[in-house]
Amino acid sequence: MQLSEKELEIVRRSPLFVNLSLQEIEQGLAFFRAYRQRYEKGTLFHAQSTPLYAFGLVLSGTVRIFVDDLHKEPMLMANPSVGDMFGESLSFLGIADSPVYMIAAEEATVLWLYADALRSPLALRDEKSFLFYSRFTACLASRALSMNQRIQILSKPTLRLRLLTFFSQCEEQYGARTFRIPFDRAALAGYLGVNRAALSRELSKMKAEGILDFYKNSFRLL
């Protein structure tokens, strides 16, 4: 398949293809039967209770992945943007009744990669296939660590503790006390599993108490 120079650079930086030659990347795209798909803003491109046969790499824009909680309220599970992958576990396991649904938060382009070749015995015997199998496994391990961070947030009993845990993770990730998060207020509320109005009130309290400062989705810990 043909990728633009910008798209190819995004693929080169992904954990699956980093430090590989152009020929090896082309072999990998063929191995995963990759194809590119563009979505308009607001498009529901994967519905709940349907199988996900391929995992995605975001080439442009942002997508949001939701799951409904026990009260049928949407909870934001992930907010992958350019260079991020998503759907690895669901596609690899071939779960028929997927609990998540996916929406384009803005106009987005996704590189879809089929996971079925990874389940073939040949993936463990062929040298090139094993390269992508091992890299994919490393991606799953990284995803597990990421989910552990989310669990740390959701396990906190109060909204303030959830916010402080989230901001601490952001500080560690960006290496600075000033950072920009990839969420608007509605998305952040969904990510934290809280009511948007309650979130706004708590942020205002924390600002008034001199704990942090913010403007839209830019934050500074004081």
N, C-alpha and C positions, 0 to 999 in steps of 0.2 A: 504494500500500500504506500501511497505517496503522502508524506508529511511535509508541512512547511518547515523552514529553517527554525522558526520560533517553536513550533510544536516538537520538532526533533530534539531541540535543546532541553525542553521540559522532560521528554522521555529519557534523555541521557542522564538527567539528574535523579530520576526515580530509583528507589532501592533495587528494582528488578534489573535495571540496565546500566547502572552507574559503572564507569570505568570499562565499559565494553566498546569494542570497535564497531564501526558502522555495519560491517558485515554480520557481526554477532547480534547486533540489535535487530537487523532485518530477519535473522534466523529466529530470534525470540518472538518477533511480531508474527511470523509464520507459525511458530509453535503454538502460540496462544490464539491463532486465527483472529487477529486484531481487526477491528473496524471502528470507524469514527462516526459519531452521531451528534448532531447539533439540536439543542432544545431551546424553545422560546421561554422567556421568563414566566414562571407560574405553571409550567408543564408538569403534570404528574407522569413521570416516565417509568415508574415501577410501582405497581399497586400492591397493597397488602394481600396476603393469602395467595400470592402467585410465586412460582419458583424464579429464582435468580440464577441463570446459567452462566453469567459472565461477571467479572468484577471490573471496576472502572478506574481510570486514571483521568483526572480533570485536566483538560488542555486549556480551557478558558472558562471564566465565570466561576460560579459557586453553586453547589447543590446542597440540599438539606435532607437529612435522613431522620425520619420520625418513627416512633412506636407509640401506640395508645396505651395509657396507663389503665388501672383497674376501673377508673371512672370514665373511660373512653375519651379522655383528654389527651391531645397530642403532646408527646414529650420528645424534645429534640435530642437525638442520639449522637449525631455528628454533623459537621458543617464543612465538608471537604471543599477546598478551593484549589487553585492552580498548582499542580504538582502532587496533590494528595491522591491516594488510592482509597477505594472503599468497596465493600461487598465481598472481600476475599473469603471470609469464613463461610458465608451463606452459599456462595457459588461453588466452593470446593466440596462442601458437604452435600450439595444438591438437595437442600431442604425444599420439599414441595409446597409447604404452607408457610411462606416467609412472613414473619411478624412485622416487618418494616415496610414503609412506603417512602418514596423518594420524589422530591420536587426540585425543579430548577429555581433557585432563589433569584437568579438573574439569567440573562441569556448565557447559555453554557455549551461547551463542546466536551464530550466525553469519549475517550478511547476505551472501547470495550475489549476485554481479553477473556476468552473462554478458558475455564479451568479444567475441562474434562480430560485434556491430555495429561494433566498432573496425576490423575487417578489410574493411568495406564501403567502396567508393570514395566513397560519400555522406558518410562521416565526415570527409573532407578538403574537401568542398565546402560542406556546410551549416555555418553559423556556430555554432550551438549544439552540433552534433555535434563540430565541430573543437575547441571548448572542452574537452570531455571527452577527446577524443583526445590533445590536447597535455598535459593534466594527467596522463593515464595514462602517457604517454611519460616525463614527469618522474618519476613513481613508479618506472618501470623503471630510470631512471638512478640514482635514490636507492638502489634495491635493489642495483644493481651496486656502489655504493660500500660498502654494508653487507657484501656478500660479500667485498669486498677486505679488510675488517677481519678477517673469518673466516679468510681465506687467510693473513693475517699471523700469526694465532695458530697455525694448523695447520702452517705452514712452519717453526716453531721446533723444534729437534732434541731438546729436553729438556722434561720436564713442568714444571719450574720456570720456564723461559723462556715456556712457553705461559701459565702462570698469571700471570706478571708482565706479559705483553703484554695479557692479558684484563683484568687489574685496572687497567692504565694506560688502557685504553679506557673502562672504567667511570668512572674518575676524571675523564676528559675529558668524558664524556657527562653526568655528574651535577654536575660543577663542584665536587666536594668529595672529600676523602680518606676520607669515611665514606659508605657507600652500601649499598643492599639489592639483591641480584641476583635475577632471576626464576627461579632454578633451585634445586632441592634437590640433594643430593650426586650422586644417580644421573643427574639431568639434566645437571648441570655436567660430570660425567665423559663423558657422551655428546657434549656440545657440544665438549669439548676433544679428543675422540677417544682417551681413555685409560681404564685400568682404575679402577674406583671405589675399590678398596682402596689402590691406589698413590696416587690423588688424596688420600685421607684422610691417608695417611702424610706426603705432601709438605706438605700444609697444616699438619699438626702440627709438622713440622720448621721451617717458615717462622715459625710462631707462637713456637716456642721460641727461635728466633734473633732475635726482635724485629723481624721484617720486617712483620708484620701481626697483627691481632687479629680474631677473628670469633666470632659466636654464630649457629648455624644458617646462614641465608643473608644475614646482615648482616656486613659487612666494614669494617675500618678500617685504612688503610695507615699505618704508623708511620714 
